[in-house]
């Protein structure tokens, strides 16, 4: 009959070599293991038999070495020693994905800056996959992807991903958000130049379009660092 390990109060937390004369003993803390949820679970396989003494426990150890829990623990231990911890691998994988997305967004920003600088419309009348002309922005992205492995890879992933809630950075919503951020950065730089110059003027013009809606335009003129007039 197997005898289950029990908790006993010991002085100075020292566990005696034998609880009852010649019967082998084991510290109670070794009889428990902490699972992933933080609960302590008994290692029932550590139970021993007073009649067979240590021989029974030796068999239990051999049997335990073949269990999935023990094998997984050994794999984790080996990975930890070789700096291949699961948490580090997950963290490194996340960092790699973030770095890839950052480079992808950089290419999108470059494309938006180019089209804005050339005063070209970004979107087309039909931007669906079946459209032969998806607009300047998407068509330019596709053109650049022919010589850019990162763009090509991401466009392929986006094409194979289904669902409305996917994040592509190519939608009109993403374009507007990026353009607003870029616009704020440009405004900040212009304001800094005006403050540094100290000599500036503003030109305000209001016109009415065909729909009888007023269009407000604001221009700034100031002296740049070279002493030349700059208009924005």
N, C-alpha and C positions, 0 to 999 in steps of 0.2 A: 504494500500500500504506500502510495506516495505521500509525503509530508510537505504541506505548503509552508513557505516561509512566513513568519509572523513578525510584526513590529514589536520590539521590546525596548524599554527605556534603559539606556546605558549611561554610565557615568563618563563624563568627558567625551561623549560620542565615540567611545572606543568599543569596538566589537570584539568579543572574546574569540579565541580560536575554536573552541567547541562550546556549544550551548549545553549539551547533555553528554558529559564524559567523552566517549569516542565517536559520537555522531558529528559528522562534518557540518560546518556552519557557513553562512554567507551573509555579508552585510545586507540589511534590508533595502538600503538604497539601490543596490545592484539588482534587486528583484523587480524594480520598476523602470519603465521607460516612458519618455514623454513623446506623445504623438504630435502630428502637425497642428492639431487644434489646441495644443497646450495641456491636454489631459494626461494624467499618469495611468498607464496600463500595466497590469502585472505580467511578468514574464513567467508564465506557468511552466514553460519547459525547463526552468531552473529548479523546479521542485525535485527533491531527492527522496530516496527510500532508505530508511534506517537499516533495513535488512541487507541491502546490497551496498550501502554506503556510497563511496565515491565512484564505483563502477557504473552505477546507474546514471549519475550526473555526466560522466564522460560520454556515454552513449547519447545523452540528451544534447550535449554540445555538438557532436558529429551530425546529429539529425537536424539541429538548428542551422548549421552551416549550409545546408542545402535548401533552406527556405527562401522565398522571394525577398522577404524583409532583409535578411542577412546579406543576400547577394547584392541588393540595391545599395545597402549601406557600404559594402566593400567598393562598389563602383564609385559612389560619392567620395569615399575616402581617397581612392586612387586619383580621381579627377581633382580633388582639392590639393593633393600633393603635387600634381603636375600643372597647377594653376589653371585648371579647366573646370572651375566651379560653375554650377548651373546658373547661379545668380549673376556671375561675371559675364558668362556667355550671353545671357538675356540682356544685360546692360549694354554690352558691346554691340549686340545686334540692334538694339534700339538707337544707340548713337550712330551706327552706320546708316540706318534708315533716315534719321533726322538730317545727317550730313547730305544724303542723296536728295532729300526734298529741298534742302536749302539751295543746293546747286541748281535744281530744276527751277525753283522760283527766281533765282538770279537770271536765268535765261529768259524767263517770262518778262521780268522787269526790263531787261535790255531791249526786248522786242517792243514793249509798250513805249519805252523812251524814244526809240527810233521812229515809230509811227506818229507819236505826238509831236516830235521835233519836225517831222515832214508835213504836219497838218493833214494827216491821212485818216480817214474814217476807220474805226477798228472793226466794227461788226457789219455783217452782210444781211441781206433780206432773209436768207435761209441758211441756218447754221447746223442743220441736221446732218447725220452721217451720210445720207444719200445725196446731199447737195453737191453739185459740181463746183460751186464757189461758196465757201463758208465764211467769206469776209477776209479782209486784209490780215487781221491778227492771226486767226487760225491757219490761214493759208501760208503765212510767213513762218509760223511755228513748224508746219509740216515741211516746208522747204529747208529750214535750218536743220531739221532732224535727219536729213539725208547724209549730213557730214558730222552729226553730233550723236554719238552712241547713247549718251544720257537721255537726250530728248527722245530718241528713237525707242529706247527701252520703256520709258514712261508712257509714251503714246500707245505702245503696244499693250501695256498693262491696263491703261484706261479703256482701250478698245475691247479688252476681254472681260472687263468688270461690268456687271449689270447692277441696276438699282438706281433710284433717284437720289439717294443720300450719299453717293460716293463723292470723295474729295478729289478734284482734278486740278484745281487752280486755273482752269481754262474757261470757266463759265463767265457770263456777263457780270454776275455778282462779284466774283473774285477780281475781275478786271476793274470794276468800279472801286472796290476797296483798295486795291493797289494804287490806282490812279489818284484816289483821294489822299493816300499817304504820301505819294510822290509830290502831289500838289502842295501839301502842307510843308514838305521839305523845301520846295522851290520858293514858296512864300517866305519861309524863315530865312533863307539865304538872301533874298532880295531885301528884306527888312534889315538884315544885318549890314548889307552894303549901304543902304540909305542912312542908317545910324552912323556908320563910319565916315560917310561922305560929308554929312552936315549941310550940303547944298543940294536941294532937291525941289521938285515941283510935281503937282498932280494934274492930270487932264481927265475930265469926266465927260463922257458923251452918252447921250440917250437917244435911241432911234426906235421907230415903231415898225414892226414887221407887217406882213400881209394879213396876219390874224389880229391886227390891232393890239398886239402885246408889246410893251416897252422892253427894250433890250438895254441893259446898263453896262457900260464899259468903263474901266478905270485903268489909266496908264500912269506909270511913274517915270520921271526923268531925274537923273542924278549924275554927279561926276564920279567916275570910277577911280581906281588907284592910279591910273595913268593920266588922269586929268581930262579924259575924254567924256563926252556926254553919252550916257547909256540909257536906253528906254526899254521899259518892260511892261 
